[in-house]
Amino acid sequence: MGLVPSLPAIDLSTSQEITSEAKIACTVRWISSPTVVDRSANTNLLAGKVRIRGASSQAYEKKSFSLSLDVPTRWLGLKPGRQWVLNAAYVDCSLMRHKLSYDLFQSLSANGVRRHASSSRFVELRLNGKYHGTYLLMERVDGSLLGFTPKGRPSKVPALLYKAIDHEANFSAAGHSGYEQREPDPESQEYWGPLNDLNQFVATASDSDFANAQSGIGSRLDIDNAIDFHLLVLLTSNMDGVDKNFILARDAVTEANPAPRFFFVPWDYDATFGRNWEGSPVEPTLWLSNHLFVRLLSHDVFRQRYSDRWRALRRNEFSVEAAHRWIDDNARTLATTARRNENRWTPIRGVESGSLAFTEDVNQMKEWVVARTRWLDAEMERQTGR
């Protein structure tokens, strides 16, 4: 099948079967499309390694991939990097839930304060010379993406990045159960102390200590970031987003930055906008929380910050009109390629959303956003008393 993309394409070739156990050698070539010409892209044949990525998603026929290039490369205006994710979005018939969620969170950045998330672009993938579907090319979340102190600079405590991988990552107990360490490299240096301290404080601190303006939770965690993160989880109804599949990060402790605080980075947002992780429908009337957010909402000062932030976002970034614009923009980008992807991968057997076509899922998402924001407006008033 010849590939005539309206999206840029990645031509990925291997001489071995791609597995999840170990990365195998590959070559990659970037192909600009007739409608999207990336003049900054490296179009040379690049060497690298690839493996299948994901947990439960590995069972699906269309796989996601982790791609490691030998040299940093720039594509489609994204930051130059060696590590990339090719997300298959197999159960997401709209193909856009990850990108939509990450772009929404990034849009909350203001006044020099970043809301970090993976930037991404839609591409088509050709695997060993054959069309393989529409993918989302995503930046890997690491210290470089987050603007951390470069490795090798003097620091008392290194920059830290932990990924929540299990529902035990709900801040209700001391320790670090439910997390895996991403930075520093755990094979060279395990470093759990700061995360253990955070979890112990959230789990056991008295109410007065928790809310203390000088030494409380705000000295350990970026509260404004945490509220924005929780509101993103609520808006999108990310079923795993509060106690699994998020990233906690903190910059290095240095003389210039002696008291860095932890902050959230969203990750894994396929179970959003009216769909669960396996594609089943989700009602728009579900409140999602964990022990940390319960504690924040138990204090009047934090309740006020929740209420004020929700109202401000609902007038702008979280308005129905804004969400519909994001969805429509992505739908226009994907219109032609989504049809090719459907022809390649449907019928999707064993996935509850498999009977949906791209346009049907997009329309259902837009209807769901209307119902979800209407319910959340009332529920936020009930939760905050405002």
Secondary structure, 3 states (H helix, E strand, C coil): CCCCCCCCEEEEEECCCCCCCCCEEEEEEEECCCCCCCCCCCCCCEEEEEEEECCHHHHCCCCEEEEEEEEEECCCCCCCEEEEEEECCCCCCCCCHHHHHHHHHHCCCECCECCCCCCEEEEEEEECCEEEEEEEEEECCCCCCCCCCCCCCCCCECCEEEEECCCCCCCCCCCCCCEEEEECCCCCCCCCHHHHHHHHHHHHCCHHHHHCCCCCHHHCECHHHHHHHHHHHHHHCCCCCCCCCEEEEECCECCCCCCCCEEEEECCCCCCCCECCCCCECCCCCCCCCHHHHHHHCCHHHHHHHHHHHHHHHHCCCCHHHHHHHHHHHHHHHHHHHHHHHHHHCCCCCCCCCCCCHHHHHHHHHHHHHHHHHHHHHHHHHHHCC
